[in-house]
Amino acid sequence: MPKVKAWKHVVTELSLLDAVARCNLEEVAAMAKLRLQWSTDEITIAANLVEARRRAVGKLESAETIVADPVGVQQATSTAIASHKATRFAGCDNIVDLCCGIGSDLQALPHRTIGVDIDPLRCWMAQMNTQKEVRCADATSYGLPQSCVVHIDPSRRDVSGKRLHLDELTPSFSEVLSIASHCEGGCIKLSPGIDPEDVDAIDQPTEIEYIEENNRVVQAVVWFGSLAHNGGKITATSMTHGETMTDEPLRVPFAPSIGAWLLEPNAALERSGLHGTYATHIGAHEAAPNLGLLFTDERPSSRWCTPFEVLETTPLRLAKVATALRELGCTQVEVKTRNQTVDPNFWQKQLSSYPHGPLLTVFALRLGKKRIAVITRRHSADT
């Protein structure tokens, strides 16, 4: 508990926090000045707290007063996603947040939720951030109440920050499954890399939800038991657009043709495999298997894809693409690609030597044995 005691002290030392926030700790003179009044340990804790609050801006509510270190903020669920997930727990009794960390999910869960973490410092941080009951215990041996529902967030990174495989989690995935088997329902927060077959061992109905935030799939949530409202199906959620889609993944239709519109699926839609279902519904297709980009002759009314109007196609050679761009009155482009067909940064630099005119988007693609450039104009997704 000495570490907790030191943090409790530093959190109240507002003059120290202000001094650390205003100086460059890499400067010898600045550190020497701070050491005249505070110990190295106090300065280190203050630096961690100041940096954590800086990183929490835009991710966590009350970032300016959050009690955390940078690692805690990195591992924390954003306030927006935590609130989204918490809606499924509404009306539940006996809720336990296992491996609660600094309390970002715990804060959003109903007020009667109990937090549990094995780290005394994390427990204290969660208490400070949520004002809820938090117990210091090992999730694998914690005595869960009968008919409870749980939120489980096993650690997915080692001490160096390296992302762990499913069988390397802490608690281990087999231990997580054992916990889930004693619960009425709940959710397990996992990496976006999981696939449906990875959770076949859960002996309850399951639903995997892939969640996008700021154009990245940031987590996959495995709902199970009573909270798997769409058992056996897959859900894609876009926090950016406030959209959720639940269905069964279908293979993307294939046709070796370029349509009038190129559609770039939302990251969660593509990761979930539901872009095939979406494409089937709107009559879109891929021009190559597993391309991940859709083509259609009509622009859909949807926020699930960013639409690009196809202006021109040309063989994938710099000179050919540059000529086509000049004829379109544009030398300012962004370059996108799939399957590492080209180095987009190199191509973008080569094609944007004289930036003026409208900004166009060039997709560098491999379609079977053919390599083509699709020159497009980006449009906003429908709201």
C-alpha positions in Angstrom: 0.0 0.0 0.0 3.0 2.5 0.2 2.5 3.3 -3.5 -1.2 4.1 -2.9 -0.2 6.3 0.0 2.3 8.2 -2.2 -0.4 8.8 -4.9 -2.9 10.0 -2.3 -0.4 12.6 -1.2 0.6 13.8 -4.7 -3.0 14.2 -5.8 -3.5 16.8 -3.1 -0.3 18.6 -3.9 -1.8 21.1 -6.4 1.3 23.3 -6.4 3.5 20.3 -7.4 1.1 19.3 -10.2 1.0 22.9 -11.5 4.8 23.1 -11.4 5.2 19.8 -13.3 2.6 20.8 -15.9 4.5 24.0 -16.6 8.0 22.7 -17.0 10.0 20.4 -19.2 11.2 17.5 -17.0 13.9 16.7 -19.6 15.7 19.9 -18.7 18.3 19.3 -15.9 17.7 22.8 -14.5 13.9 22.3 -14.3 14.3 19.0 -12.4 16.9 20.5 -10.1 14.5 23.3 -9.2 11.6 20.8 -8.5 13.9 18.7 -6.3 14.5 21.6 -4.0 10.9 21.2 -2.8 9.8 17.6 -3.7 11.2 14.2 -3.8 12.0 12.3 -7.0 9.2 9.8 -6.3 6.7 12.7 -5.8 7.8 14.3 -9.1 7.6 11.1 -11.0 4.0 10.4 -9.8 3.0 14.0 -10.5 4.5 13.7 -14.0 2.5 10.5 -14.6 -0.7 12.1 -13.4 -0.3 15.2 -15.5 0.5 13.1 -18.6 -2.5 10.8 -18.0 -4.8 13.8 -17.7 -3.4 15.2 -21.0 -4.0 11.9 -22.8 -7.5 11.6 -21.3 -8.7 14.7 -23.1 -11.2 13.8 -25.8 -11.4 10.2 -24.5 -12.6 10.4 -20.9 -15.0 12.8 -19.2 -13.5 14.9 -16.4 -10.1 14.4 -17.9 -8.8 17.4 -15.9 -9.5 15.6 -12.6 -9.1 12.0 -13.5 -6.8 10.0 -11.2 -4.7 7.7 -13.4 -1.4 7.0 -14.9 -0.8 7.0 -18.7 -1.1 3.2 -18.9 -4.4 3.3 -17.1 -5.8 5.8 -19.6 -4.4 3.9 -22.6 -6.2 0.7 -21.4 -9.4 2.5 -20.4 -12.6 2.4 -22.5 -13.6 5.8 -23.7 -16.6 7.4 -22.0 -18.6 7.3 -25.2 -18.1 3.5 -25.6 -18.6 2.8 -21.9 -21.9 4.6 -22.0 -22.9 2.7 -25.1 -22.1 -0.7 -23.5 -23.8 0.3 -20.2 -27.2 0.5 -21.8 -27.4 -3.3 -22.0 -26.9 -3.5 -18.2 -29.8 -1.2 -17.4 -32.3 -3.0 -15.2 -29.8 -5.7 -14.2 -29.1 -6.5 -10.5 -25.9 -7.9 -9.0 -23.5 -6.3 -11.5 -19.7 -6.9 -11.1 -17.0 -5.2 -13.1 -14.0 -7.5 -13.0 -10.6 -6.1 -13.8 -12.0 -2.7 -13.5 -8.8 -0.8 -13.9 -9.1 3.0 -13.4 -12.9 2.7 -13.6 -13.9 4.0 -17.0 -16.5 1.2 -17.6 -17.4 1.1 -13.9 -18.3 4.8 -14.0 -20.8 4.2 -16.8 -22.4 1.1 -15.4 -25.4 1.3 -13.0 -24.7 2.8 -9.6 -25.1 -0.5 -7.8 -22.2 -2.1 -9.8 -19.2 -3.3 -7.7 -15.7 -3.0 -9.2 -13.0 -5.6 -8.6 -9.3 -5.4 -9.5 -6.2 -7.2 -8.2 -4.0 -4.1 -8.1 -4.5 -2.0 -5.0 -3.5 1.2 -6.8 -6.0 0.6 -9.6 -8.7 -0.1 -7.0 -8.0 3.2 -5.3 -8.0 5.0 -8.6 -11.3 3.5 -9.6 -12.8 4.5 -6.2 -11.6 8.1 -6.7 -12.9 8.2 -10.3 -16.3 6.6 -9.7 -17.2 7.0 -6.0 -18.4 3.4 -6.2 -17.5 0.3 -4.2 -14.3 -1.3 -5.4 -12.8 -4.5 -3.9 -9.2 -5.6 -4.2 -9.3 -9.2 -5.2 -8.3 -11.7 -7.9 -11.0 -12.0 -10.5 -10.5 -15.7 -10.8 -11.3 -16.4 -7.1 -13.7 -13.6 -6.3 -17.0 -14.8 -4.9 -19.6 -13.7 -7.4 -23.2 -13.3 -6.2 -25.8 -15.6 -7.5 -27.6 -14.6 -10.8 -25.1 -11.9 -11.4 -24.0 -10.3 -14.7 -20.4 -9.3 -15.2 -18.2 -7.0 -17.3 -14.8 -8.6 -17.7 -11.8 -6.7 -19.1 -8.8 -9.1 -19.1 -5.4 -7.5 -19.6 -4.5 -7.7 -23.3 -1.0 -6.2 -23.1 2.2 -7.2 -21.3 4.3 -4.8 -19.2 6.1 -3.5 -22.4 2.8 -2.6 -24.0 3.0 -5.5 -26.5 -0.5 -6.8 -27.5 -1.1 -10.3 -26.3 -2.7 -13.2 -28.1 -6.0 -14.6 -26.9 -4.4 -17.4 -25.0 -2.0 -15.0 -23.2 -4.6 -12.8 -21.4 -4.6 -12.1 -17.7 -6.8 -13.7 -16.5 -6.3 -16.4 -19.1 -9.1 -16.9 -21.6 -9.9 -20.3 -20.1 -10.2 -18.6 -16.7 -12.5 -15.9 -18.2 -14.7 -18.7 -19.7 -14.9 -20.3 -16.3 -16.0 -17.0 -14.7 -18.6 -16.6 -17.5 -20.0 -20.1 -16.9 -21.0 -19.0 -13.3 -22.9 -15.9 -14.5 -26.3 -15.2 -15.8 -24.8 -13.1 -18.5 -22.4 -10.3 -19.2 -19.7 -9.1 -21.6 -16.0 -9.7 -22.2 -14.0 -6.8 -23.6 -11.4 -8.2 -26.1 -9.2 -7.2 -29.0 -10.8 -6.4 -32.3 -8.8 -9.4 -33.7 -11.1 -12.0 -32.4 -13.3 -14.1 -34.7 -16.6 -15.9 -33.9 -14.9 -19.3 -33.7 -12.6 -18.0 -30.9 -15.6 -17.9 -28.5 -17.2 -21.2 -29.5 -16.2 -22.6 -26.1 -18.6 -20.3 -24.3 -21.5 -22.6 -23.4 -24.1 -19.8 -23.6 -25.6 -17.7 -26.4 -23.1 -15.2 -27.7 -23.0 -12.1 -29.8 -19.8 -10.3 -30.9 -19.9 -6.5 -31.2 -17.1 -4.7 -33.1 -16.9 -1.1 -32.1 -15.4 1.7 -34.2 -14.4 5.0 -32.8 -12.5 7.8 -34.7 -12.3 5.5 -37.7 -10.6 2.6 -35.9 -12.0 -0.6 -34.5 -11.0 -0.2 -30.9 -12.5 -3.2 -29.2 -14.6 -6.3 -29.7 -17.2 -7.1 -27.0 -18.5 -10.6 -26.5 -22.0 -10.5 -25.1 -23.1 -13.7 -23.5 -26.0 -15.3 -21.7 -28.8 -12.9 -20.8 -27.0 -9.9 -22.4 -26.6 -11.5 -25.8 -29.7 -9.9 -27.1 -28.9 -11.1 -30.7 -27.5 -14.6 -30.0 -25.6 -16.1 -32.8 -25.3 -12.9 -34.8 -22.7 -10.2 -35.3 -23.0 -6.5 -34.5 -21.1 -3.6 -35.9 -21.3 -0.3 -34.1 -20.0 3.1 -35.3 -19.5 5.6 -32.5 -18.5 8.2 -35.1 -21.9 8.0 -36.8 -24.0 6.7 -33.9 -25.1 3.6 -36.0 -25.5 0.0 -35.0 -26.1 -2.9 -37.4 -26.8 -6.5 -36.3 -27.1 -9.4 -38.8 -25.4 -12.5 -40.1 -22.3 -12.0 -42.3 -22.7 -12.9 -45.9 -20.1 -13.3 -48.6 -19.5 -10.1 -50.6 -21.0 -10.4 -54.1 -18.3 -10.4 -56.8 -18.3 -8.9 -60.3 -15.2 -7.9 -62.3 -16.4 -4.4 -63.0 -15.9 -0.9 -61.7 -19.2 1.0 -61.0 -19.9 4.7 -60.9 -19.4 4.7 -57.1 -16.6 3.2 -54.9 -17.7 2.7 -51.3 -15.3 2.5 -48.4 -17.0 0.6 -45.6 -16.9 1.8 -42.0 -14.1 0.0 -40.2 -16.5 -1.8 -37.8 -18.7 -2.9 -40.7 -15.7 -4.4 -42.6 -14.1 -6.1 -39.5 -17.4 -7.6 -38.5 -17.9 -9.1 -42.0 -21.2 -7.4 -42.3 -20.0 -5.4 -45.3 -21.0 -8.4 -47.3 -24.5 -8.3 -45.9 -24.7 -4.6 -46.5 -23.4 -5.0 -50.1 -26.1 -7.7 -50.8 -28.8 -5.4 -49.5 -27.8 -2.4 -51.7 -26.7 -4.3 -54.8 -23.0 -3.6 -54.5 -20.1 -5.9 -55.3 -16.3 -6.3 -54.9 -14.2 -6.1 -58.1 -11.8 -8.7 -56.6 -12.2 -11.2 -53.8 -11.5 -9.9 -50.3 -10.8 -6.4 -51.7 -12.8 -4.8 -48.9 -14.0 -2.0 -51.2 -17.5 -2.0 -52.8 -18.6 -0.8 -56.2 -22.1 0.2 -57.3 -23.8 2.2 -60.0 -26.0 4.2 -57.6 -24.9 6.1 -54.5 -26.5 4.6 -51.4 -28.2 6.7 -48.7 -26.2 5.4 -45.7 -23.6 6.4 -43.2 -22.1 2.9 -43.2 -19.8 3.7 -46.2 -17.9 6.7 -47.4 -18.9 7.2 -51.1 -16.3 8.1 -53.8 -17.5 9.2 -57.2 -15.5 7.4 -59.9 -14.0 9.9 -62.4 -11.5 7.8 -64.2 -9.6 4.5 -64.3 -6.1 4.0 -65.6 -3.3 1.5 -65.5 -1.4 1.8 -62.2 1.7 3.6 -63.5 2.7 7.0 -62.1 3.0 8.7 -65.5 -0.5 7.5 -66.6 -2.1 8.6 -63.3 -0.3 12.0 -63.4 -1.6 12.6 -66.9 -5.2 11.7 -66.0 -5.0 14.0 -63.0 -3.8 16.9 -65.1 -6.7 16.4 -67.5 -9.0 16.6 -64.5 -7.4 19.8 -63.5 -5.9 18.4 -60.3 -2.5 17.7 -58.9 -3.5 17.5 -55.2 -4.4 14.0 -54.2 -4.7 11.5 -51.3 -3.7 7.9 -52.2 -5.3 4.9 -50.7 -4.5 1.2 -51.4 -5.4 -2.3 -50.3 -3.1 -5.3 -49.8 0.0 -3.1 -50.0 -0.3 -2.7 -53.8 1.8 0.5 -53.6 3.4 2.7 -51.0 0.7 5.3 -50.7 2.9 7.9 -49.1 5.4 7.7 -51.9 2.7 7.9 -54.6 1.0 10.8 -52.8 4.2 12.7 -52.7 4.9 12.1 -56.4 1.4 13.0 -57.5 1.0 16.1 -55.3 4.1 18.0 -56.3 2.1 21.1 -57.3 -0.9 21.1 -55.0 -3.7 23.2 -56.4 -7.2 22.5 -57.7 -9.7 20.1 -56.2 -8.5 17.3 -53.9 -9.1 13.9 -55.5 -8.6 10.4 -54.1 -6.6 7.8 -56.0 -7.2 4.1 -55.1 -4.3 1.9 -56.1 -5.7 -1.5 -56.5 -4.8 -5.0 -57.6 -7.7 -6.8 -59.4 -6.5 -10.3 -60.1 -3.6 -9.9 -62.4 -4.4 -6.3 -63.2 -3.1 -3.2 -61.3 -5.3 -0.2 -61.8 -5.7 3.3 -60.4 -9.3 4.5 -59.7 -9.4 8.3 -59.5 -12.3 9.5 -57.4 -13.9 12.4 -55.7 -14.8 11.9 -52.1 -18.4 12.7 -50.9 -19.7 12.9 -47.4 -21.5 9.9 -46.0 -25.2 10.7 -45.8 -26.4 11.9 -42.4 
